[in-house]
Amino acid sequence: MQITKINPILLFLIAFAFMEPLYAQEQSKDSIEIAFRPYTSLRGHTAIYNNKMELQENASRIGAEIKIKKETIAFIAGVEVQVNLFHGNTSFSADGGLTGGYQNVQSVQTKQVFGNRLGYLGLDLNKFGTITIGKQWSVYRDITAYTDRFSVFGARASATFIGGTDGGENGTGRADQSIIYRNQIGSFRFGGQIQARGQNNTSFVDGFGLSAQLEIASDFFIGAAFNKAYVSENLINSGTIVGLNGQPIYMAIGSKFIGSKVDFSIVGVLQKNGDFTQGNYTDLQGNTITPTIVFDAKGLEIFGKYKFSKLAILAGYNHYAPITSHIPILNGQLPVERGFKRNDFIAGITYQPVPFVQFYSEQRISTGSIASGIRENSVFTLGMKIDLATDFKKKFGL
C-alpha cells in the first residue's frame, strides 16, 4: 500500500486555517472599542416684540461624547459648551440660562462667547445601568423634558430652569456636581441623583432626586420625579432671602406619546421654596430695595405636534402660578405683585428642506405678568437651526 506524502507547508496552512478563528476570537476579547461622537446645534432667529425687531441667540451649543468599551463595561465622558453666535443679552429660550442661585439673582445675564453647559465622566455597566458624575441633565428633567420640545418657547412652567438659570444649583436642570445612576428593566426606567457641591449646610449631600418612567404601550410613557435641594439653615433663618422658609422641594408628573404622525405630552409640577425672582419696595428713606424673593408655585405644560414629511405644526400651553401668601410685607409693601404669573399660548411651524437644516417660526401669546406687575411680552420669532452629528468607531487590540 502506497502512502501519499503530505506537503508540510500544506499541513501548516490547513492547521492555520482552523486556528485563525480561535485566534481572532481571543483577540476580540483583548481589544477595546473607542466611539467618538461630536455634534453641534447652531440656532438663531429674529424676534419681534414690544414694537421692535431684534436678532437673538437661541441656545446654540457644541459638544462631544466619548465611549471606551471593553467587553461589557464602557468608560464614558461628555462635554458641551454654549456658543453665542450673536451679540446681545435678550433671549426667550428658557434653556439658554447658565448656573446661578438664590444669592446670585441676575435679571439680565451678560453673554460670553462660550458658556459651560455639560461636563461629565462615568461608567456604562450594560444591564447594571450607568453612573455618571459632573454637570449633567438631572433625573427631574427626565420627566419635565416631555414638554420641552418647542424651537424657542416652552419649559417656563416646569420649575426646571428656575430664576432664569439652568437649574444647576438646585439640581433641577443641568445639575451641578451631581452623581447620577440610571437603569432600565424591561419597560421600566428609573434614576437616582445626589449633589455633592460641598456647600455650607448641615447635610452630608446638597440634594437628591428620583425619577421613574413606565412605557405602558408602544411609545406611550408615564413618569414622575422628585427633587430636594439643601440650602444653609443660616441662610433660611437670616431673612436675607425673602420668602425662603424651608428646603426647596420639586415634584413633577407627566406623560408623553411619540407617534408617526402625532406627538402629545403633558407635565404638571408643584414646587415649594423652589423658584426665585427679584422683588422691590421702598424703604423709609425713599430708596428702592430689590431683594431676592423665593416663592412656591404650581405649573402645567402641554405640548402637541403634527408631522408631515418635511413640515410640522406645533402647539402648546404653559401656565405657572406662584403662591405668594407666605411672602412677608416689607415696610407696608408686598415686594412682588400678588397676581404675577406666566400664562403662555404657543403655536409654531417647522420646515426641513434638507437633512440637518430646519427653519422655524413660533408665536408666543402671553397674558401673564412679571413680579413687578409689568405684563409679559407676546413674541413672534422666525429663525433657522443647523444640527450636525457624526459617529466614529474603531477597535484596538491590546
TORBALUM-407898 format. One record per atom (N, C-alpha, C): x, y, z; residue in one letter. Coordinates in steps of 0.05 Angstrom, whole numbers, padded with zeros to 5 digits, always signed. Layout:
<nodes>
XYZa;...
</nodes>
This chain:
<nodes>
+00017-00024+00000m;+00000+00000+00000m;+00018+00024+00000m;+00011+00043-00018q;+00028+00067-00022q;+00017+00089-00004q;+00034+00100+00011i;+00027+00123+00029i;+00034+00149+00015i;+00013+00165+00013t;+00016+00191+00000t;+00032+00210+00018t;+00052+00222+00007k;+00068+00241+00022k;+00053+00268+00024k;+00050+00279+00048i;+00036+00304+00052i;+00056+00327+00054i;+00051+00347+00039n;+00068+00371+00039n;+00066+00385+00066n;+00088+00388+00080p;+00087+00401+00107p;+00076+00429+00106p;+00081+00444+00084i;+00071+00471+00082i;+00041+00471+00080i;+00030+00452+00064l;+00001+00449+00062l;-00011+00443+00089l;+00002+00424+00104l;-00007+00417+00130l;-00008+00441+00149l;+00013+00458+00147f;+00013+00482+00164f;-00010+00501+00157f;-00015+00504+00131l;-00036+00522+00122l;-00064+00512+00132l;-00068+00486+00130i;-00093+00475+00140i;-00096+00479+00170i;-00075+00474+00184a;-00076+00479+00213a;-00081+00508+00220a;-00068+00526+00205f;-00072+00554+00210f;-00100+00563+00204f;-00113+00551+00183a;-00140+00558+00176a;-00159+00551+00198a;-00154+00529+00213f;-00171+00522+00235f;-00165+00538+00260f;-00141+00547+00263m;-00133+00562+00286m;-00140+00591+00285m;-00142+00602+00261e;-00146+00631+00257e;-00172+00641+00270e;-00195+00627+00267p;-00219+00638+00281p;-00216+00638+00311p;-00202+00617+00322l;-00198+00617+00351l;-00180+00640+00359l;-00160+00645+00342y;-00141+00667+00348y;-00156+00694+00347y;-00173+00697+00326a;-00188+00722+00324a;-00207+00726+00347a;-00220+00704+00356q;-00238+00706+00379q;-00223+00715+00404q;-00199+00703+00407e;-00182+00711+00430e;-00174+00740+00429e;-00169+00749+00404q;-00161+00777+00401q;-00184+00796+00408q;-00209+00788+00400s;-00232+00805+00406s;-00236+00809+00435s;-00229+00789+00451k;-00231+00792+00480k;-00210+00810+00491k;-00188+00813+00477d;-00166+00830+00485d;-00165+00855+00468d;-00188+00868+00465s;-00189+00893+00449s;-00208+00912+00462s;-00206+00937+00455i;-00225+00958+00464i;-00236+00972+00439i;-00261+00982+00443e;-00274+00997+00422e;-00276+01026+00431e;-00267+01045+00415i;-00269+01073+00422i;-00290+01086+00403i;-00310+01098+00415a;-00330+01113+00399a;-00328+01142+00406a;-00329+01159+00385f;-00327+01188+00389f;-00350+01201+00373f;-00366+01217+00386r;-00389+01229+00373r;-00389+01260+00378r;-00378+01275+00359p;-00380+01304+00360p;-00407+01313+00349p;-00417+01335+00360y;-00443+01346+00350y;-00444+01376+00354y;-00462+01389+00340t;-00467+01417+00343t;-00496+01424+00336t;-00506+01444+00349s;-00533+01454+00342s;-00531+01484+00343s;-00532+01496+00319l;-00528+01525+00316l;-00556+01537+00310l;-00565+01557+00326r;-00592+01566+00324r;-00593+01597+00327r;-00609+01609+00312g;-00613+01638+00315g;-00639+01647+00301g;-00650+01669+00310h;-00675+01678+00298h;-00678+01708+00302h;-00697+01719+00287t;-00706+01746+00290t;-00731+01746+00307t;-00732+01762+00328a;-00755+01764+00346a;-00768+01791+00344a;-00794+01791+00342i;-00810+01816+00341i;-00827+01817+00366i;-00823+01838+00382y;-00838+01842+00407y;-00835+01871+00415y;-00855+01880+00430n;-00855+01907+00440n;-00849+01928+00419n;-00861+01923+00395n;-00858+01941+00372n;-00829+01945+00363n;-00813+01924+00365k;-00786+01925+00355k;-00777+01898+00345k;-00756+01898+00329m;-00744+01873+00318m;-00716+01870+00329m;-00709+01845+00336e;-00683+01840+00348e;-00672+01813+00339e;-00647+01812+00332l;-00634+01787+00325l;-00624+01774+00351l;-00631+01749+00355q;-00626+01736+00381q;-00613+01709+00377q;-00597+01702+00397e;-00586+01675+00400e;-00607+01656+00411e;-00605+01630+00405n;-00626+01611+00414n;-00612+01586+00425n;-00595+01590+00445a;-00582+01568+00459a;-00566+01549+00440a;-00549+01561+00423s;-00532+01544+00406s;-00511+01530+00424s;-00503+01506+00415r;-00483+01491+00431r;-00466+01473+00413r;-00443+01466+00423i;-00426+01446+00410i;-00417+01427+00432i;-00413+01402+00425g;-00405+01383+00445g;-00393+01357+00434g;-00386+01339+00451a;-00374+01314+00442a;-00379+01293+00464a;-00383+01268+00456e;-00386+01246+00474e;-00365+01225+00466e;-00352+01213+00487i;-00332+01193+00483i;-00340+01168+00498i;-00336+01144+00486k;-00342+01119+00500k;-00319+01100+00494k;-00306+01090+00514i;-00285+01070+00511i;-00295+01044+00524i;-00300+01024+00507k;-00313+00999+00515k;-00294+00975+00515k;-00295+00960+00536k;-00280+00935+00538k;-00300+00914+00548k;-00306+00894+00531e;-00325+00874+00538e;-00352+00887+00544e;-00362+00884+00569t;-00389+00894+00575t;-00388+00920+00591t;-00364+00931+00595i;-00362+00956+00610i;-00351+00978+00592i;-00363+01002+00594a;-00354+01025+00578a;-00348+01048+00597a;-00327+01063+00590f;-00320+01087+00605f;-00329+01111+00587f;-00344+01129+00599i;-00357+01150+00582i;-00349+01177+00593i;-00350+01197+00574a;-00345+01224+00581a;-00360+01242+00561a;-00367+01266+00570g;-00381+01284+00553g;-00376+01313+00561g;-00377+01330+00541v;-00373+01359+00546v;-00391+01374+00526v;-00403+01395+00536e;-00419+01412+00518e;-00417+01441+00527e;-00412+01459+00508v;-00410+01487+00514v;-00430+01503+00498v;-00440+01524+00510q;-00458+01542+00497q;-00442+01561+00479q;-00452+01566+00455v;-00439+01584+00437v;-00459+01607+00430v;-00451+01631+00436n;-00467+01654+00430n;-00459+01666+00403n;-00475+01661+00383l;-00468+01670+00356l;-00471+01700+00352l;-00490+01711+00367f;-00497+01739+00362f;-00492+01756+00387f;-00485+01780+00383h;-00482+01799+00406h;-00510+01807+00416h;-00513+01808+00442g;-00539+01816+00453g;-00545+01800+00478g;-00562+01811+00495n;-00568+01799+00521n;-00595+01787+00523n;-00613+01792+00504t;-00640+01782+00505t;-00642+01755+00493t;-00656+01737+00507s;-00662+01710+00496s;-00688+01701+00508s;-00705+01689+00492f;-00730+01679+00502f;-00729+01648+00506f;-00706+01636+00503s;-00703+01608+00507s;-00698+01602+00537s;-00715+01587+00550a;-00710+01581+00578a;-00685+01564+00582a;-00678+01549+00561d;-00655+01531+00563d;-00628+01546+00560d;-00629+01572+00555g;-00604+01587+00550g;-00591+01599+00574g;-00602+01595+00598g;-00590+01605+00622g;-00566+01590+00631g;-00549+01603+00648l;-00526+01590+00660l;-00530+01587+00690l;-00510+01575+00703t;-00513+01568+00731t;-00516+01594+00748t;-00534+01592+00767g;-00538+01614+00787g;-00556+01604+00809g;-00559+01619+00830g;-00575+01610+00853g;-00588+01633+00868g;-00598+01626+00891y;-00614+01645+00907y;-00598+01671+00914y;-00572+01667+00917q;-00555+01690+00925q;-00542+01704+00901q;-00552+01697+00877n;-00539+01708+00853n;-00561+01713+00832n;-00580+01731+00839v;-00602+01737+00820v;-00591+01755+00798v;-00596+01748+00773q;-00588+01764+00751q;-00612+01767+00732q;-00622+01791+00731s;-00645+01796+00713s;-00636+01795+00684s;-00612+01803+00679v;-00600+01802+00652v;-00573+01789+00654v;-00568+01767+00640q;-00542+01754+00641q;-00524+01764+00618q;-00501+01773+00625t;-00482+01782+00604t;-00473+01757+00588t;-00475+01759+00562k;-00469+01736+00545k;-00439+01734+00540k;-00427+01712+00547q;-00399+01706+00539q;-00400+01691+00513q;-00378+01690+00499v;-00377+01675+00474v;-00382+01645+00479v;-00371+01635+00501f;-00375+01607+00508f;-00385+01605+00537f;-00401+01586+00543g;-00411+01581+00570g;-00413+01551+00575g;-00407+01542+00599n;-00407+01514+00606n;-00436+01504+00608n;-00443+01483+00592r;-00470+01471+00594r;-00468+01444+00608r;-00450+01427+00598l;-00448+01400+00609l;-00419+01391+00610l;-00413+01374+00629g;-00386+01362+00632g;-00387+01339+00652g;-00382+01315+00642y;-00386+01292+00660y;-00368+01268+00652y;-00364+01250+00671l;-00349+01225+00668l;-00366+01203+00679l;-00362+01178+00670g;-00378+01157+00682g;-00372+01129+00671g;-00389+01110+00680l;-00387+01082+00672l;-00414+01073+00662l;-00413+01058+00640d;-00436+01044+00629d;-00432+01015+00635d;-00448+01004+00654l;-00446+00977+00663l;-00465+00958+00649l;-00474+00965+00626n;-00491+00948+00610n;-00518+00944+00625n;-00526+00920+00630k;-00551+00915+00643k;-00553+00924+00672k;-00530+00931+00683f;-00530+00942+00710f;-00532+00972+00712f;-00536+00985+00688g;-00541+01013+00688g;-00517+01030+00683g;-00520+01057+00685t;-00498+01076+00682t;-00496+01093+00707t;-00472+01101+00713i;-00467+01120+00734i;-00449+01142+00724i;-00456+01167+00727t;-00441+01189+00717t;-00438+01211+00738t;-00416+01226+00736i;-00410+01247+00755i;-00404+01273+00739i;-00412+01296+00750g;-00406+01321+00737g;-00430+01339+00735g;-00429+01356+00715k;-00452+01374+00708k;-00467+01360+00686k;-00492+01353+00691q;-00507+01336+00672q;-00537+01340+00676q;-00552+01330+00656w;-00581+01333+00658w;-00592+01316+00682w;-00609+01329+00697s;-00619+01317+00722s;-00640+01296+00717s;-00645+01280+00738v;-00666+01260+00736v;-00693+01274+00737v;-00695+01297+00749y;-00720+01312+00749y;-00728+01320+00721y;-00708+01327+00705r;-00714+01334+00677r;-00720+01310+00660r;-00714+01286+00669d;-00724+01262+00654d;-00753+01264+00649d;-00769+01276+00667i;-00797+01279+00665i;-00805+01306+00652i;-00794+01327+00662t;-00802+01354+00652t;-00793+01358+00623t;-00774+01342+00613a;-00767+01344+00585a;-00789+01335+00566a;-00809+01321+00576y;-00831+01312+00559y;-00843+01334+00543y;-00846+01358+00555t;-00859+01381+00542t;-00839+01402+00532t;-00813+01398+00537d;-00793+01418+00529d;-00784+01412+00501d;-00802+01416+00481r;-00796+01407+00454r;-00803+01429+00433r;-00807+01454+00442f;-00811+01475+00423f;-00784+01485+00413f;-00784+01500+00391s;-00760+01511+00379s;-00749+01533+00396s;-00766+01550+00408v;-00757+01573+00424v;-00770+01573+00451v;-00797+01572+00452f;-00811+01577+00477f;-00816+01551+00492f;-00832+01552+00513g;-00838+01529+00530g;-00818+01526+00552g;-00822+01506+00569a;-00805+01499+00592a;-00805+01521+00613a;-00826+01538+00613r;-00826+01560+00633r;-00845+01554+00656r;-00858+01531+00656a;-00876+01525+00678a;-00869+01499+00692a;-00846+01488+00687s;-00838+01462+00699s;-00819+01464+00722s;-00812+01489+00730a;-00792+01493+00752a;-00766+01478+00747a;-00759+01477+00721t;-00733+01464+00714t;-00711+01485+00713t;-00715+01507+00697f;-00696+01528+00695f;-00704+01551+00713f;-00700+01548+00739i;-00710+01567+00758i;-00695+01593+00758i;-00709+01615+00763g;-00697+01641+00765g;-00681+01650+00741g;-00687+01640+00718g;-00672+01647+00694g;-00645+01633+00692g;-00639+01613+00709t;-00614+01598+00709t;-00618+01572+00694t;-00598+01555+00693d;-00600+01528+00681d;-00609+01507+00701d;-00617+01516+00725g;-00625+01497+00746g;-00603+01480+00757g;-00578+01490+00754g;-00555+01474+00763g;-00552+01473+00793g;-00556+01495+00806e;-00550+01496+00835e;-00569+01478+00851e;-00595+01479+00844n;-00615+01463+00859n;-00620+01436+00847n;-00607+01430+00824g;-00607+01402+00814g;-00632+01396+00797g;-00646+01416+00786t;-00670+01410+00771t;-00665+01410+00741t;-00644+01423+00731g;-00638+01424+00703g;-00612+01411+00696g;-00592+01426+00690r;-00565+01415+00686r;-00551+01416+00713r;-00554+01394+00728a;-00547+01393+00756a;-00517+01395+00760a;-00509+01414+00777d;-00481+01418+00784d;-00471+01397+00802d;-00446+01388+00797q;-00432+01369+00815q;-00450+01347+00825q;-00462+01333+00806s;-00481+01312+00812s;-00470+01284+00807s;-00481+01265+00821i;-00475+01237+00816i;-00502+01224+00809i;-00504+01212+00786i;-00530+01202+00776i;-00528+01173+00767i;-00547+01157+00776y;-00549+01129+00767y;-00575+01126+00752y;-00574+01114+00728r;-00598+01108+00712r;-00597+01079+00703r;-00621+01067+00700n;-00622+01040+00690n;-00650+01035+00678n;-00652+01013+00664q;-00677+01005+00651q;-00680+00975+00655q;-00704+00967+00665i;-00710+00938+00667i;-00737+00934+00652i;-00735+00922+00629g;-00758+00919+00612g;-00769+00946+00604g;-00794+00951+00610s;-00807+00976+00603s;-00806+00997+00625s;-00791+00990+00646f;-00789+01008+00669f;-00761+01021+00670f;-00761+01048+00671r;-00736+01064+00672r;-00736+01080+00698r;-00713+01082+00711f;-00711+01096+00736f;-00684+01109+00739f;-00683+01129+00756g;-00658+01143+00761g;-00656+01154+00789g;-00632+01157+00799g;-00627+01169+00825g;-00604+01189+00823g;-00605+01210+00839q;-00585+01232+00837q;-00579+01243+00864q;-00554+01249+00869i;-00546+01265+00892i;-00527+01287+00882i;-00526+01309+00897q;-00508+01331+00891q;-00487+01333+00913q;-00462+01336+00905a;-00440+01338+00924a;-00425+01364+00919a;-00437+01386+00926r;-00426+01413+00920r;-00409+01424+00942r;-00409+01410+00966g;-00393+01418+00988g;-00401+01445+01000g;-00428+01450+00999q;-00437+01476+01009q;-00438+01477+01039q;-00442+01502+01049n;-00441+01507+01078n;-00469+01501+01090n;-00476+01475+01092n;-00500+01467+01105n;-00495+01443+01123n;-00515+01434+01137t;-00511+01412+01157t;-00516+01385+01144t;-00521+01384+01118s;-00527+01358+01105s;-00502+01346+01093s;-00501+01320+01093f;-00478+01306+01081f;-00477+01310+01051f;-00500+01311+01038v;-00502+01317+01009v;-00518+01343+01006v;-00518+01355+00982d;-00530+01381+00978d;-00557+01379+00963d;-00566+01354+00959g;-00592+01350+00946g;-00594+01322+00935g;-00618+01313+00930f;-00622+01287+00918f;-00647+01287+00901f;-00649+01269+00882g;-00672+01267+00865g;-00677+01238+00856g;-00702+01233+00848l;-00710+01207+00839l;-00729+01210+00815l;-00728+01192+00796s;-00747+01192+00774s;-00754+01163+00767s;-00779+01160+00756a;-00788+01134+00747a;-00806+01137+00723a;-00802+01120+00703q;-00818+01121+00679q;-00826+01093+00671q;-00851+01091+00660l;-00861+01065+00651l;-00873+01068+00623l;-00863+01052+00605e;-00875+01051+00578e;-00899+01032+00579e;-00923+01043+00581i;-00946+01027+00585i;-00957+01016+00559i;-00949+01028+00537a;-00956+01019+00510a;-00934+01029+00491a;-00934+01019+00467s;-00913+01027+00448s;-00912+01057+00445s;-00889+01069+00453d;-00884+01098+00450d;-00902+01115+00468d;-00914+01103+00489f;-00931+01118+00507f;-00920+01115+00535f;-00911+01137+00548f;-00897+01136+00573f;-00913+01152+00594f;-00911+01143+00619i;-00918+01159+00642i;-00894+01160+00661i;-00892+01182+00676g;-00869+01185+00693g;-00873+01204+00715g;-00856+01203+00736a;-00857+01221+00758a;-00829+01225+00769a;-00825+01249+00781a;-00798+01256+00791a;-00801+01272+00817a;-00781+01270+00833f;-00779+01285+00858f;-00751+01295+00862f;-00748+01320+00871n;-00722+01331+00875n;-00722+01349+00901n;-00702+01346+00917k;-00699+01363+00941k;-00671+01374+00942k;-00669+01400+00946a;-00643+01413+00949a;-00639+01421+00978a;-00615+01422+00987y;-00609+01431+01015y;-00594+01457+01014y;-00605+01478+01027v;-00591+01503+01030v;-00585+01507+01059v;-00567+01526+01065s;-00558+01530+01092s;-00581+01539+01110s;-00584+01527+01134e;-00604+01536+01153e;-00599+01564+01162e;-00573+01572+01163n;-00567+01600+01169n;-00579+01619+01148n;-00578+01611+01123l;-00589+01627+01101l;-00619+01629+01104l;-00632+01606+01111i;-00661+01606+01115i;-00669+01625+01138i;-00654+01623+01160n;-00661+01638+01184n;-00653+01668+01183n;-00635+01674+01164s;-00624+01702+01164s;-00644+01722+01154s;-00663+01714+01138g;-00683+01732+01127g;-00673+01749+01104g;-00648+01744+01095t;-00637+01759+01072t;-00650+01750+01046t;-00660+01725+01045i;-00674+01715+01021i;-00704+01715+01029i;-00719+01734+01020v;-00746+01738+01028v;-00764+01715+01018v;-00779+01703+01036g;-00798+01682+01028g;-00786+01654+01031g;-00760+01652+01035l;-00747+01626+01038l;-00752+01616+01067l;-00770+01596+01070n;-00776+01587+01097n;-00772+01557+01100n;-00757+01544+01082g;-00752+01516+01083g;-00735+01507+01060g;-00730+01481+01059q;-00713+01470+01037q;-00730+01468+01012q;-00717+01473+00988p;-00731+01472+00963p;-00739+01443+00955p;-00764+01439+00948i;-00775+01413+00940i;-00790+01416+00914i;-00786+01397+00896y;-00798+01397+00869y;-00810+01369+00864y;-00835+01370+00853m;-00848+01345+00845m;-00860+01349+00817m;-00857+01329+00800a;-00868+01330+00773a;-00880+01303+00765a;-00901+01305+00750i;-00914+01281+00739i;-00922+01287+00710i;-00919+01267+00692g;-00925+01273+00664g;-00929+01248+00648g;-00937+01252+00623s;-00940+01230+00604s;-00933+01241+00576s;-00924+01223+00559k;-00918+01231+00531k;-00924+01208+00512k;-00931+01216+00488f;-00936+01197+00466f;-00921+01207+00442f;-00904+01190+00431i;-00888+01197+00407i;-00898+01179+00384i;-00914+01189+00366g;-00924+01173+00344g;-00912+01180+00317g;-00920+01165+00297s;-00910+01170+00270s;-00920+01197+00259s;-00945+01205+00267k;-00956+01230+00257k;-00961+01250+00279k;-00968+01241+00303v;-00976+01258+00325v;-00958+01253+00350v;-00949+01275+00362d;-00936+01274+00388d;-00953+01290+00407d;-00955+01281+00432f;-00970+01296+00452f;-00958+01290+00480f;-00955+01311+00496s;-00944+01307+00523s;-00956+01328+00542s;-00956+01321+00567i;-00967+01339+00588i;-00951+01334+00613i;-00945+01356+00628v;-00930+01355+00653v;-00943+01374+00673v;-00946+01364+00697g;-00955+01381+00719g;-00934+01381+00741g;-00930+01404+00754v;-00909+01406+00774v;-00920+01421+00799v;-00907+01416+00821l;-00912+01431+00846l;-00885+01434+00859l;-00878+01459+00866q;-00853+01464+00879q;-00857+01482+00903q;-00841+01478+00924k;-00842+01494+00948k;-00814+01504+00954k;-00812+01531+00959n;-00786+01544+00963n;-00767+01539+00940n;-00778+01535+00916g;-00761+01525+00894g;-00755+01544+00872g;-00766+01568+00872d;-00760+01587+00850d;-00757+01615+00862d;-00744+01632+00846f;-00739+01659+00857f;-00740+01680+00835f;-00743+01704+00844t;-00745+01727+00826t;-00734+01751+00842t;-00734+01774+00829q;-00725+01799+00841q;-00749+01816+00848q;-00752+01822+00874g;-00774+01840+00882g;-00764+01868+00886g;-00783+01886+00894n;-00775+01913+00900n;-00795+01926+00919n;-00785+01944+00936y;-00801+01960+00953y;-00785+01985+00961y;-00798+02004+00973t;-00786+02029+00980t;-00782+02030+01010t;-00758+02036+01020d;-00753+02036+01048d;-00760+02064+01060d;-00755+02067+01086l;-00763+02092+01100l;-00749+02116+01089l;-00726+02113+01078q;-00710+02135+01067q;-00717+02141+01038q;-00736+02126+01027g;-00744+02130+00999g;-00727+02116+00979g;-00710+02098+00988n;-00693+02083+00970n;-00707+02058+00960n;-00702+02051+00935t;-00714+02026+00923t;-00696+02003+00930t;-00708+01983+00944i;-00694+01959+00952i;-00703+01936+00935i;-00684+01920+00925t;-00691+01898+00907t;-00681+01871+00918t;-00696+01860+00937p;-00687+01835+00949p;-00693+01811+00931p;-00680+01788+00937t;-00687+01763+00925t;-00712+01752+00938t;-00732+01744+00922i;-00757+01734+00932i;-00759+01705+00923i;-00763+01687+00943v;-00767+01658+00937v;-00797+01653+00940v;-00808+01637+00921f;-00837+01632+00922f;-00842+01602+00916f;-00866+01594+00923d;-00877+01568+00916d;-00893+01571+00890d;-00899+01549+00876a;-00914+01551+00851a;-00926+01524+00843a;-00947+01526+00827k;-00958+01504+00812k;-00955+01509+00782k;-00950+01488+00767g;-00945+01492+00738g;-00958+01470+00721g;-00964+01478+00696l;-00975+01459+00677l;-00964+01466+00650l;-00954+01445+00636e;-00944+01448+00608e;-00957+01427+00590e;-00965+01436+00566i;-00977+01418+00546i;-00962+01423+00520i;-00956+01401+00506f;-00943+01403+00480f;-00956+01384+00460f;-00961+01394+00436g;-00971+01377+00415g;-00958+01382+00388g;-00956+01362+00372k;-00942+01364+00346k;-00955+01346+00326k;-00960+01357+00302y;-00970+01341+00280y;-00949+01342+00258y;-00941+01318+00248k;-00918+01316+00229k;-00926+01309+00201k;-00916+01324+00182f;-00917+01317+00154f;-00890+01307+00146f;-00884+01304+00120s;-00858+01293+00112s;-00835+01312+00119s;-00838+01337+00112k;-00817+01357+00118k;-00826+01379+00136k;-00851+01380+00142l;-00863+01403+00156l;-00877+01392+00181l;-00878+01408+00202a;-00892+01400+00226a;-00905+01425+00239a;-00928+01420+00251i;-00943+01441+00264i;-00942+01436+00294i;-00936+01456+00310l;-00933+01453+00339l;-00953+01472+00353l;-00962+01463+00377a;-00980+01480+00393a;-00977+01471+00422a;-00981+01490+00440g;-00979+01483+00469g;-00987+01506+00487g;-00983+01500+00513y;-00992+01519+00534y;-00974+01516+00558y;-00966+01538+00570n;-00951+01539+00595n;-00966+01557+00615n;-00971+01546+00639h;-00983+01562+00660h;-00968+01557+00686h;-00958+01579+00697y;-00942+01577+00722y;-00953+01597+00741y;-00964+01588+00764a;-00978+01605+00783a;-00963+01605+00809a;-00948+01626+00815p;-00934+01629+00840p;-00954+01631+00864p;-00945+01620+00886i;-00961+01623+00911i;-00946+01642+00929i;-00958+01665+00934t;-00943+01687+00948t;-00954+01693+00976t;-00972+01676+00986s;-00985+01682+01012s;-00966+01683+01035s;-00943+01669+01032h;-00924+01668+01055h;-00903+01690+01053h;-00903+01705+01032i;-00883+01726+01029i;-00890+01750+01047i;-00872+01758+01064p;-00879+01779+01084p;-00882+01807+01071p;-00896+01824+01086i;-00899+01852+01078i;-00875+01867+01088i;-00862+01883+01071l;-00838+01898+01078l;-00844+01927+01076l;-00841+01941+01099n;-00847+01969+01101n;-00874+01976+01089n;-00894+01958+01096g;-00921+01963+01087g;-00926+01956+01058g;-00907+01942+01045q;-00910+01936+01016q;-00903+01907+01012q;-00919+01894+00994l;-00911+01868+00984l;-00891+01871+00963l;-00867+01858+00965p;-00845+01863+00946p;-00849+01852+00918p;-00871+01837+00914v;-00878+01827+00887v;-00908+01832+00884v;-00917+01833+00859e;-00945+01835+00853e;-00959+01808+00860e;-00981+01810+00874r;-00994+01786+00884r;-01003+01767+00862r;-01011+01778+00840g;-01022+01761+00818g;-01003+01755+00796g;-00976+01758+00800f;-00958+01754+00778f;-00958+01724+00770f;-00955+01719+00744k;-00956+01691+00735k;-00946+01690+00706k;-00942+01665+00697r;-00936+01660+00668r;-00960+01646+00656r;-00969+01656+00634n;-00992+01644+00620n;-00987+01647+00590n;-00976+01627+00578d;-00967+01628+00550d;-00982+01608+00533d;-00993+01619+00511f;-01003+01602+00489f;-00983+01602+00467f;-00975+01579+00457i;-00953+01576+00438i;-00962+01561+00413i;-00955+01572+00390a;-00961+01559+00365a;-00936+01562+00347a;-00930+01542+00331g;-00907+01544+00314g;-00908+01525+00290g;-00888+01528+00273i;-00885+01511+00250i;-00855+01507+00245i;-00848+01483+00235t;-00820+01477+00227t;-00820+01466+00199t;-00799+01472+00185y;-00796+01461+00158y;-00767+01453+00153y;-00763+01428+00144q;-00737+01418+00140q;-00733+01412+00110q;-00721+01431+00095p;-00718+01428+00066p;-00698+01407+00059p;-00677+01404+00075v;-00656+01384+00070v;-00648+01373+00098v;-00635+01350+00099p;-00625+01339+00124p;-00607+01359+00139p;-00609+01360+00165f;-00592+01376+00182f;-00600+01406+00184f;-00618+01415+00167v;-00625+01444+00166v;-00655+01446+00171v;-00662+01464+00189q;-00691+01468+00196q;-00697+01498+00199q;-00718+01507+00186f;-00729+01533+00190f;-00752+01531+00210f;-00755+01551+00227y;-00776+01550+00247y;-00789+01578+00251y;-00813+01578+00259s;-00827+01602+00267s;-00845+01595+00290s;-00845+01612+00311e;-00862+01608+00334e;-00874+01634+00344e;-00898+01632+00353q;-00912+01655+00365q;-00919+01648+00394q;-00911+01666+00412r;-00919+01663+00440r;-00938+01686+00447r;-00962+01679+00455i;-00982+01699+00464i;-00983+01698+00495i;-00973+01718+00508s;-00971+01719+00537s;-00992+01737+00550s;-01006+01726+00569t;-01025+01742+00584t;-01017+01745+00614t;-00993+01736+00620g;-00983+01737+00648g;-00968+01763+00653g;-00957+01765+00677s;-00941+01789+00684s;-00917+01780+00701s;-00896+01796+00701i;-00872+01790+00717i;-00877+01799+00746i;-00857+01795+00763a;-00861+01801+00792a;-00867+01830+00798a;-00858+01848+00781s;-00863+01877+00785s;-00891+01885+00775s;-00906+01867+00763g;-00932+01873+00753g;-00933+01880+00724g;-00910+01884+00711i;-00910+01890+00682i;-00918+01866+00666i;-00936+01870+00647r;-00945+01848+00630r;-00923+01837+00613r;-00922+01811+00610e;-00901+01799+00594e;-00907+01803+00564e;-00885+01803+00549n;-00887+01808+00520n;-00898+01784+00505n;-00915+01789+00486s;-00921+01769+00466s;-00899+01771+00444s;-00890+01749+00434v;-00866+01749+00417v;-00871+01731+00392v;-00861+01741+00369f;-00861+01726+00344f;-00832+01721+00336f;-00825+01697+00329t;-00798+01691+00320t;-00797+01677+00293t;-00776+01681+00279l;-00771+01668+00253l;-00741+01663+00252l;-00733+01637+00249g;-00705+01631+00251g;-00697+01605+00237g;-00672+01598+00241m;-00660+01574+00228m;-00643+01559+00248m;-00642+01533+00245k;-00626+01515+00262k;-00611+01495+00244k;-00586+01491+00250i;-00569+01471+00237i;-00559+01452+00257i;-00566+01426+00255d;-00558+01405+00273d;-00540+01385+00258d;-00516+01381+00268l;-00497+01363+00256l;-00486+01344+00278l;-00484+01319+00271a;-00472+01299+00289a;-00461+01276+00272a;-00440+01264+00282t;-00429+01240+00268t;-00416+01222+00288t;-00412+01197+00281d;-00401+01177+00299d;-00376+01165+00286d;-00355+01163+00303f;-00330+01149+00295f;-00326+01126+00314f;-00321+01102+00303k;-00316+01079+00319k;-00291+01064+00309k;-00275+01054+00327k;-00252+01039+00319k;-00244+01020+00341k;-00236+00995+00333k;-00226+00975+00353k;-00196+00975+00353k;-00185+00971+00377f;-00156+00969+00381f;-00150+00944+00396f;-00131+00929+00386g;-00122+00906+00401g;-00104+00914+00424g;-00104+00898+00445l;-00088+00904+00469l;-00064+00885+00470l;
</nodes>
